[in-house]
């Protein structure tokens, strides 16, 4: 079935590490955007297709008021056919939700909350230029539970200065006790054009070096395994039954359609990106439309397959004209147990998730 991604590109302010498509805008502009977004949804040429996942991301979707979220969801429900078990996720920041808003989200059919925690230490949040504090994190999680949400995910960042395994383990334990079932743990990246890039250029010790960050990631992964979490994608850990159905589509090559500024779609081997600036988006322009050729499909399947538990399908690659089993680097990795083969699929050993990019490049 089809998945839907909706991009809300608005934030209260820009975090120092963020390179995503997000902006600080006034209410009238936000309303203009939502009206255009709903029209984009309602005029989709995929009308009446069955949907099993909706993901409202950003930006900060919870910055919108509940009625604006309801309007977007109504446009989707009036245009597409929702599966009875449709997973509906909304990204939230701790300082932009309260109990009343969460109850409304629940009534609209939202059944999964992805909370942008990043850290449960105030000094880290201040460094990252986050607008919330630790008390707001705990209050938000209490309200999410009180509103009846069981499927709760949080984002955490690895690689902050003075990070240690004990410190990160403490975060996990605290959040587990708050009912969190899914963790997305991302290694902090220094991106061009961000405040963090300027800070890093001035003092590279402001974050962990790559070696220490990889070591921490491996320790965290082992701890999640001990807790019974499934490490189903490089950065994602879930208790049984709580994997992200929507994000799974990105890694497994299933179809999805994106609505909103800079949103991406993947349909029948074709990648489509909406315009990255508002003027072009409001003019219905696309950033690009590309039909992937065999070579690109091969590269993408290997890249995504080694990122998640689904692995690489050897037969699929053969149909595209690539016998990966003849790759000398693969033979080396198989002998070293970096990659292992099970039936007709190849899987990356979890111990090497943190250096997956190097391995992937050797196979394409």
N, C-alpha and C positions, 0 to 999 in steps of 0.2 A: 504493500500500500504506500501511498504518497505521504511525505512529511511536509509540514509547512514551517518556514522560519519567517518571523516578522521582526524587522529591525527598528528599534526606537533609538535614534541617534542623539539623545539629549542627556546631559548630565548637569548636576549642580555646579561642578567645577571639574577641571581636568587633573587626574592623578599624575604624579611625576613620572611614572613608568609607562603610561598608556599611549599607544600609537594607533588605537582603534578609531573608527569613524564616529566621533562623538563631539557634540557642540553644546555651548551654553546659549539658549535662546529664550525669548520672552513668550508669554502664554499665547498671544495672538498668532505668532509664527508656528507654535506647536499645534494649535488648532488647525491652521492651514495645512500643515503636514499630515495630520491625522485624516482630514477630509480627503486629501489626495490619496493617501495610503488605502483608505477604505474603498475608494473608487477603483484603485489598481486591483484590489482583491476581487471586488464584485464583477469586474470586466475580464477576469482571467479566462483564457481559452481552455482551461482545464476544469471548468465548472462541472460540478456533480461528481467529480472523482472522489473515491473514498479516501479518507484521511485517518491515519492512526497515531499521528503525533503533531503537536503544535508547540513551537518554542518561541517565546517572546523574549528577545534579547536586546542588548544595547552596547554602549549607552547604559542608561538606568531606567528601565521600563516602569519601575515602581515610583519614579518621579511624577508620572502622570496620575491624575485623579482616577478613582475607580470607574467613573462613568466613561471616561475615555478608553479605558481598557475594555469595558463592556461593549462599547461601540465597535472596536476592532474585532472582538470575538464574535459579535453578532454578524458582522460582514462575512466572516469565515463560515459561520454556521448556515447562513442564508445562501452561500455560494457552493459549498462543498458538502459531502455526506460524511459525517463523523462516525467512526467506529465506536461501538458502545464502550470499549475499553481505551478510548483515545487518551494518550498521555498529553497533558497540557501543562507546560512549564512556563513560569515567569521568573526572570532574574530580578532580584531585589537587593537594595542596599539597606543595611540595618537602620539608618536614620531616616528612611523614606517610607517606612511601613508602620502601621499601628494595628491594633486588634480589629477595629472597625473596617479598615481597608481589607484586611486579610479575610474577614468573614464574607465580604462582598466578592472577593476573588473566588472563594470557595463556592459561593452561590452561582457564580458565572461558569463553573465547571472546571476551574483550574485545580489541578490535583498534585502538582509538584512545584516546590519552591527551591530555587537556586540562589543561595544567599552569598553575596560578595563579602566574605569576612576578611580574608587575606592574612589576618593575624589576630591573636587575642592578647597582644601586648601593646599598650598605648604608645610606647616609644617607637615601635615598628610602624604603627598606623600614622603617627606624626611624620615619620621619615617618608612614607609613601604618599603623603598629602591626601590621605583619606579624610572624608568629612565626618566619619563616625568615630566613636570611642568604644572601648571594650564593654562598658556598661550597656551601651546601645545594642551591641552584638547579643549579649545575654537576654536583654529585654525582648529583642526581636525574636529570638528562638523560643522564649517562653510564650510569646503571643502566637507564633506559628503553631506550636503544639496545642495551645489553648483553643485555637481556631479549628483544630481537627485535622491538620495536615500530617500525614505519616511519611510521605516521600519527600525527605529534606536533604538537599545537597548543599555543600559549602565549597567555596574556593579558598585555597591557602597558597601562599607564596613561599617557595624555598629559596634560600640564598641570601637572605638579609644578613647584614653585618652582625657578628656575634651570635649567629645561629649555631645551635648545637642539637644533637639528637635528643638529649634529655628535654631541652626546651621545646622542641617540636613535638615530641611524644606527649608532653604535658598538654599541648594544644589539642591533640587528637583525643586524649582521654576526657578533657573537659567537654569537648563538642559531642563526643559519644554520649556522655551523660545528659546532654541536652537533646537527644533524640535524632542526631544526624545519622543518616544511612548511606550517604554517598559523599566521597571526597574527591575534588579535583585539585591536584597538587602540581603547581606549575613552577619550574625553575625560573627565577627572575631573569629577564632578558633586557639588555641595554639596547634600546631601539633609537635609531636616528630621529632627530627632531623632538625628543622628549627632554624634560627637565633632568631626568635621571642620567641621560647621556652627558649633559653638561657637568653634573655632579661627579660622574665617573671619570670624565676627562681631567677634572681637577684633582680627584683623589680616587684611584682605582680600588682602594681598600674599603670603600663605602659599601661594597657587597662582597660575598664570598668569591674566591677565585674558582675557576671551573673545576679543578680537581677536588676541592673540598665540597663543592656543591654536588658533584656526582656521588661522592662518598656518602653525603647526607641523604641523598635521594635513595641510595641502595639500602641504607639502614631503615629509612622510613618505609620502604617497600616491604622489607622483611617483617617489620612490626605489624603492618596491615595484614600480612599473610597469617601471622600468629593470632590475630584477632578474628580471623575467619572471613576477611574481605577478599573479593575476587579482583585481581589486578587485570582488568579486562581491556585496558588500553594504556598506553605509556603513562599518561598523567592521571588516570582515573581508577578509583577503587570503590567497590560497591559491596554491600552485604547482599547475600543471595536474594534475588527478586527485586533489586533496586538499581539495576543498570539503567543508564539513560537510553531509552528506546530511540529518541530522536537523534542524539549524537551518534548512536550506533550506525545510523544510515550513512553518515559522512565517511566512516571507515570501511563499511561493507559494500559501498557502491550502489546502495539503494537510491531510488529517485526522491528528490525533494525540490520544493519550489520556494524561492525567497521573495518576500515583499518588503519594500521600503528602500531607503537610500543605501546604496552599496551592497544590498543583499544579493546573494548568489543562489543559483539554481543548478541542478544537475538532472537532466532529463534525456533518456535515450542516447547516452553517450555524448551529449552536448552540454557544455558549460556556458552559463549566461550570467553576466554581472550587471546589475543596475548601476546607473551613473553614480559617481562618487561625490558629486557636488549638487547642491539643491537646484540650481538653475537648470542643469541638464536633466535631473530627475523629474522636475516638474514639467519638462518638455518631452517626457517619455523616452528619453535617449538611453541607450545601453552603453555601458563601459566597454563590453566586448561580448561577442557570441562566437564560440568556437566548437566545431565538431572534432572530437579527438580522433586522431588516426591510430592505427594499430600500435605504432611505436609509443605514442603517448598513453594509450590504454595499458600497455605492458608496464611502463614506468610507474604509472599511477597505482596499478594493482599491487606491484611489489612494494611501493612506498607505503601504501595504506595497510596492506596485508601484514607487514612486519611491525606495524604499530599497535595492532590489537589482537585479541585472542583468536580471531577467525583465520588468521594465517594467509598464506599464498597458495592459490589453487594451481597446481602444476598443469592439470588438464586444460584449464582456461588459457594459460599462457601458450600451451602447445597449439591451441586453436587459432591463436593470434600470430603464430609463426615463430615462437621463441621457446626453445628447449633449454630451460634454465638449468636442468641437471647436467648440462655440458659446460656450465660456467666454472672455470677453474677456481675462482674465489669462493663459490658456493661449496665446492668439494673441500676446500681448506676449512671453511667454517663448519661444515658437517663433521669433519675429523676432530675439530677443536671443541665440538659441542656448543658452539656459539649459536648455531641454527640446528634444529632437529626436524626430522621428517617423520610424519605419521600418516600412513595411507598415502593419499595423493596431495598432501598439503605440507607446506614448510612453515615452521614457527620459529620466532626469535626467542632464544633463551632469555628469560626475564632478567637475569643478571646483567644483560647487555642492553637493556632498554635505554639506559642513559646515554649510550653512544650509538644509537640506532642509525643516525644520519650517515655515519662513515660506512657502516655495513651495507646500507641500502645503495649507496653510490657504487659500491663494488659489484653490485648485482644487476645494474641496469645499463 
